[in-house]
Amino acid sequence: MICRRCGCMLDKGTRICPFCGEPVTFDETGRRLDAQAGQAAETNGLPALVALRELSPVPGTREETIAELRRLQKYFSDMDEKYAVLEDLWMMSSRWRQPSRSHWLIGGGLLALLLYLLIGIHFPAGVIVLFLVLWGLISYLGYQRSWRAYLAHKRKTELDIRMTENQIRNFYNDATRCFLPLDYTSPDVFHELILGLDSGMITSFEDYRINN
């Protein structure tokens, strides 16, 4: 079997591609496994990931392959902007980090110390409890606020990614005679494939897929 997203060879009976995590939507008997994908989506509150259609056979000759690639390149060019948006969303998701308790403890302690020094002169000497209360409040409230903002941003980014992925997948499923896995339909891959096949540097699509 071949993964319909990344094009990697899969052993018979594989349910999840070990290379890209794509659910295998058809088992060895040809039955759809969309229910599994739907259940996985329900666990994280996201819409179900659209299942990818069966790959069409690869054209038999290099000339036919080039012709089909140019036809598909023109078709998928309408989605160039969506690919760019998805890459930006993936980058945003990878850069967002969970708030750190230790950072808030340190920062809260420093801010609490500053406030204590500013207002501590109005209290009897040695009122260390005030400093501890300020430290605890600032650290706890600051961390909770950062955590809520992180979760809200994470959920929104994940939803945006899923919606964009499903738009691309629906568009991909509507492509006629598409023999390319989903990850091979980006503008850069089309350019590399057509240029390589046309110049003879790539002998066939199968060789390119195996080597990449």
Disulfide bonds with the S-S distance in Angstrom:
none
